[in-house]
Amino acid sequence: MIRTHIELLEYIEALNAKGLDYFKEETFEPKQVIIEENKRYSYVYIIKKGITKVYLSDENGKDFIQEFLSEGMEFGELEVFSGKPSFCRIESITNVIIYKISYTHFNRLLETDKHFNRLVLKGMAKKISYKAPRHSYQHSYPIEDNIVKLKEMYPEIEKVITKKDIASYLGITLRSLNRTLSDINHKDAK
């Protein structure tokens, strides 16, 4: 649920330690929008620290959270390859520190640094390979099973991510989430 790519983060920090000045740090407070949906940017971002949410908003203002990203995860790279505006909105959940790299420097590293190129491709493949099983599981099992699975994977989830965001991630209403959590707690108390 909270995606990381530590190998990429460690490699970027090693490049910085060698004096490569392509990556610039930027900080964000909780609930700050880092990237707007449907806008053009000239940077790729890699999370150094913190948690963000990736989501789309429909015409009625309802959010659909695709995923949560944390250390080492990149975003903005799809727009480099597609040449299109940003697909989603990225917002900080916690205090976030990101590395940003210009499209020019990002492309230069892709062309000249095979290890960096491979790590970027690996990160994109992880994003893609995660989505289908997640959606399949969410649609194939009851809400309670999905919530139990989330709580098993991330016992502290409700301390970090709001119930509203959890509900949006699961594609359910906040009311359904609260009812199911109440049912789970009632069963656990017996």
Helices and strands as residue ranges (DSSP letters): E 2-3, H 6-17, E 24-28, E 33-35, E 43-49, E 52-57, E 63-69, E 74-75, H 77-82, E 89-92, E 96-102, H 103-112, H 114-140, H 143-153, H 157-160, H 163-170, H 174-189
